[in-house]
Every structure is written in C-alpha cells, then in structure tokens.
Amino acid sequence: MRYGGETYVPELDEERLDGQGQRTFDFMKDEVWRWSSVISETMGEEWSSLNARLRDFRKKEFGSHIVNRRRVPGGNGLHEYQLIPNYSSRHPRNNPFLRKEAA
C-alpha cells in the first residue's frame, strides 16, 4: 500500500502500517460509532496513529471507505468515529482491507 510522509521508509514501516490498518479496519467495520479514546484504549495503540489509518481509509488506494466523524455533545471537544466499509469494489487491488473477506 502507499503511505507517505518525510519519515516514511517502506522497508521499515510498510508491514507495521499494513497490520495496523487491517486491525483498525477489522475493529471498526461493524459501523458502530466509537469515541476516539475507546478506539485507542481498546486497540492499545496511540490515537494519532489510529486516526491516520482512519484517514487512509478514505483514500482511493485504501478502498474509498466512508469515515464519519461527529462531535460528542457535552464531550468538551471529544469526537466519535464510524467506518462504513465500501463493499462496492471487492477486488483487493482496489480495496486492500477486504482481502481477508474476499478470500
């Protein structure tokens, strides 16, 4: 998959980011709204990294999934997130996080 950034080194980072992306997708694909803190605590990973994976899911090369975000009323700036998987393109090249399900 394609990631970016000045510090990204494919040989060092791609496998880790692919795994994190797959775990995040598997956790969020049920379309349940979840607070950012719940996602981070449940998955045991830093929110900044998980948030980056959620943003990746919106990109064409990562499947063009829908990632919704909304403010939690009375949450003092807290947001919650929902992933709506894009099942319209099940080919792994177009939708890499559906590989397991397509097999």
WOBELVEN-V64658 format. One record per residue. N is the residue number from 0. RES is the residue in one small letter. PHI is phi in whole degrees, 0 to 359 (NA if undefined). D_LAST is the distance of its C-alpha to the last C-alpha in Angstrom with 2 decimals. Layout:
n res phi d_last
N RES PHI D_LAST
N RES PHI D_LAST
//
This chain:
n res phi d_last
0 m NA 18.47
1 r 255 22.01
2 y 240 24.33
3 g 216 28.07
4 g 114 31.39
5 e 297 34.32
6 t 264 33.23
7 y 286 29.61
8 v 235 29.18
9 p 310 25.71
10 e 296 26.32
11 l 260 27.32
12 d 245 25.33
13 e 299 21.96
14 e 298 20.01
15 r 296 21.83
16 l 291 21.28
17 d 300 17.54
18 g 296 17.36
19 q 296 19.80
20 g 296 18.01
21 q 295 14.72
22 r 297 16.99
23 t 295 19.01
24 f 299 16.23
25 d 299 14.93
26 f 288 18.62
27 m 262 19.60
28 k 292 16.88
29 d 281 18.85
30 e 69 21.45
31 v 278 24.29
32 w 288 27.21
33 r 223 27.94
34 w 293 30.91
35 s 304 30.40
36 s 295 32.16
37 v 292 29.87
38 i 299 26.73
39 s 296 28.48
40 e 294 29.98
41 t 294 26.94
42 m 276 24.74
43 g 69 27.71
44 e 226 27.58
45 e 295 30.07
46 w 299 29.97
47 s 301 30.69
48 s 289 27.47
49 l 293 25.35
50 n 297 27.22
51 a 297 26.40
52 r 294 22.64
53 l 298 23.16
54 r 295 25.16
55 d 302 22.48
56 f 302 20.03
57 r 287 22.60
58 k 286 22.55
59 k 304 20.93
60 e 292 19.24
61 f 249 17.60
62 g 116 16.47
63 s 53 19.87
64 h 284 19.34
65 i 264 22.51
66 v 241 24.15
67 n 267 27.28
68 r 223 30.17
69 r 213 33.38
70 r 286 36.47
71 v 278 37.10
72 p 303 40.50
73 g 72 43.03
74 g 270 40.52
75 n 54 42.75
76 g 92 40.26
77 l 288 37.13
78 h 241 34.03
79 e 234 30.93
80 y 230 27.52
81 q 219 24.78
82 l 256 21.34
83 i 249 20.23
84 p 297 16.64
85 n 268 16.47
86 y 268 13.88
87 s 287 15.79
88 s 234 13.96
89 r 274 10.18
90 h 294 10.24
91 p 305 9.57
92 r 294 13.15
93 n 267 14.56
94 n 214 12.75
95 p 299 11.79
96 f 278 11.58
97 l 262 8.74
98 r 307 6.36
99 k 299 5.50
100 e 288 5.50
101 a 284 3.80
102 a 284 0.00
//
